Amino acid sequence: MTPRRQQILDIAAELFAARGFHGVSVAELGSACGVSGPALYKHFESKDAMLAEMLVSISETLLSEGRSRVGSAAGPREALTALIEWHIEFALAHRPLIVVQDRDWSNLPDAARERVRALQRSYVDVWATQLRLLDDRLGPEASRTRAHVLFGLLNSTPHSGRLPDPQMHDVLREMAHGALGLA
């Protein structure tokens, strides 16, 4: 992805998070990016395509980095610690994307929604596998449920992040480790 394309997606995420996907016009997006609305069509075929790329791309990144961190870990405890750190870094750096994902999911084109859903299932399974390796009493559904509950905690940053990011990072780490019994 070109730096300009990423810049447009970052600006769009901020605007969509603040006002909703339907609350932002192409003209407003263009103006915020320093171009006319129609000039955005040099980079994206539509506003829908922009939303799709935004959410598919971040889902791909979450999965890729999650797999990488697990692959570098010595065991399931270390893998979960690395996954927690990664997801906290993501949540603090991408608050607008979390809001957009939560609120504008239904506005995704069908193909993009299915792609994001598949990527997210795979990301959950990365976590669930490590949870089962750490505690063999957990079945697949119990471990997936734990992963989803933890994501709820970590993805609360757009709404609960009242502390400076370094302190919020520490709070999230402590709570995540406690929730998973890693403390």
C-alpha positions in Angstrom: 0.0 0.0 0.0 1.3 3.4 -0.9 1.9 5.9 1.9 -0.7 8.3 0.3 -3.3 5.5 0.2 -2.6 4.6 3.9 -2.9 8.3 4.8 -6.3 8.5 3.1 -7.4 5.4 5.0 -6.2 6.8 8.3 -8.1 10.1 7.7 -11.2 8.2 6.7 -11.0 6.0 9.8 -10.9 9.1 12.0 -13.9 10.7 10.2 -15.9 7.5 10.1 -15.2 6.9 13.8 -16.3 10.5 14.6 -19.4 10.7 12.4 -20.2 7.2 11.1 -19.7 5.9 7.6 -22.9 7.5 6.3 -22.2 10.7 8.1 -19.1 11.5 6.0 -19.4 12.5 2.3 -16.8 11.9 -0.4 -16.4 15.7 -0.6 -15.6 15.9 3.1 -13.2 13.0 2.8 -11.4 14.7 -0.1 -11.3 18.0 1.7 -9.8 16.4 4.8 -7.2 14.7 2.6 -6.4 18.0 0.8 -8.0 17.0 -2.5 -11.3 17.3 -4.2 -13.8 14.4 -3.4 -13.6 13.1 -7.0 -9.8 13.0 -6.7 -10.1 10.2 -4.2 -11.3 8.0 -7.0 -7.7 7.9 -8.2 -7.0 5.8 -5.1 -10.3 4.0 -4.3 -13.1 3.1 -6.6 -15.7 4.1 -4.0 -16.3 5.0 -0.4 -17.4 1.4 0.1 -14.1 0.2 -1.3 -12.3 2.4 1.2 -14.2 1.0 4.1 -13.6 -2.5 2.8 -9.8 -2.0 2.4 -9.6 -0.4 5.8 -11.2 -3.3 7.7 -9.8 -6.1 5.6 -6.3 -4.7 5.8 -6.3 -4.3 9.6 -7.8 -7.8 10.0 -4.9 -9.2 7.8 -2.4 -7.3 9.9 -3.9 -8.6 13.2 -3.7 -12.2 12.0 -0.3 -12.0 10.4 1.3 -10.3 13.4 -0.5 -12.7 15.8 0.8 -15.7 14.0 4.3 -14.2 13.9 4.3 -13.5 17.6 3.1 -17.1 18.4 5.8 -18.5 16.0 8.5 -16.6 17.9 7.3 -17.7 21.4 8.9 -20.6 23.4 5.5 -21.9 24.6 1.8 -21.1 25.1 2.3 -18.8 28.1 4.9 -16.8 26.2 2.7 -16.9 23.1 -0.3 -15.5 25.0 1.9 -12.8 26.6 3.1 -11.8 23.1 -0.4 -11.8 21.8 -1.6 -9.6 24.6 1.2 -7.2 24.0 0.4 -7.1 20.3 -3.3 -6.6 20.7 -2.7 -3.8 23.3 -0.4 -2.1 20.9 -3.0 -2.4 18.2 -5.9 -1.2 20.4 -4.0 1.9 21.6 -2.8 2.8 18.1 -6.0 2.2 16.2 -8.9 3.4 18.3 -10.8 4.8 15.3 -10.6 1.4 13.5 -12.1 -0.3 16.5 -15.0 2.1 16.5 -15.5 1.8 12.7 -15.4 -2.0 13.0 -18.0 -2.0 15.7 -20.3 0.6 14.3 -20.0 0.3 10.5 -19.6 -3.5 10.1 -23.0 -3.7 8.4 -21.9 -1.2 5.7 -19.2 -3.5 4.4 -19.8 -4.9 1.0 -20.7 -8.6 1.3 -17.4 -10.0 -0.1 -15.4 -7.8 2.3 -17.6 -8.7 5.2 -17.0 -12.4 4.6 -13.2 -11.8 4.2 -13.0 -9.9 7.5 -15.1 -12.5 9.2 -12.8 -15.3 8.0 -9.7 -13.4 9.0 -11.2 -12.7 12.4 -12.1 -16.3 13.0 -8.5 -17.3 12.2 -7.2 -14.6 14.6 -9.5 -15.9 17.3 -8.3 -19.5 16.6 -4.6 -18.3 17.0 -5.5 -17.2 20.5 -7.8 -20.2 21.3 -5.1 -22.7 20.3 -2.7 -21.2 22.7 -5.3 -21.1 25.5 -6.0 -24.8 24.9 -2.3 -25.6 25.0 -2.0 -23.8 28.3 -5.0 -25.4 29.8 -6.0 -28.8 28.2 -9.3 -28.8 30.0 -10.6 -26.1 27.7 -12.5 -27.2 24.6 -12.6 -25.2 21.3 -15.7 -23.2 22.2 -14.6 -22.4 25.7 -11.2 -21.2 24.4 -12.8 -19.1 21.6 -15.2 -17.6 24.1 -12.2 -16.6 26.4 -10.5 -15.0 23.4 -13.6 -13.0 22.5 -14.1 -11.9 26.1 -10.5 -10.7 26.2 -10.9 -8.8 22.9 -13.9 -7.0 24.5 -11.6 -5.9 27.3 -8.7 -4.9 25.1 -10.9 -3.3 22.4 -12.6 -1.1 25.0 -9.8 1.5 24.6 -11.9 4.0 22.5 -14.4 4.1 25.3 -12.3 3.5 28.5 -8.9 5.0 27.6 -9.0 7.9 30.1 -5.3 7.4 31.1 -2.3 8.3 29.1 -1.4 5.5 26.7 1.6 4.1 28.7 -0.5 3.8 31.8 -3.5 2.4 29.9 -1.1 -0.2 28.4 -0.1 -1.3 31.9 -3.7 -1.5 33.0 -4.7 -3.5 30.0 -1.8 -5.9 30.4 -2.5 -6.4 34.1 -6.2 -7.1 33.5 -5.6 -9.4 30.5 -3.0 -11.4 32.3 -5.4 -11.7 35.3 -8.3 -12.7 33.1 -6.2 -15.5 31.5 -4.6 -16.6 34.7 -1.2 -15.6 33.6 -0.6 -13.2 36.5 
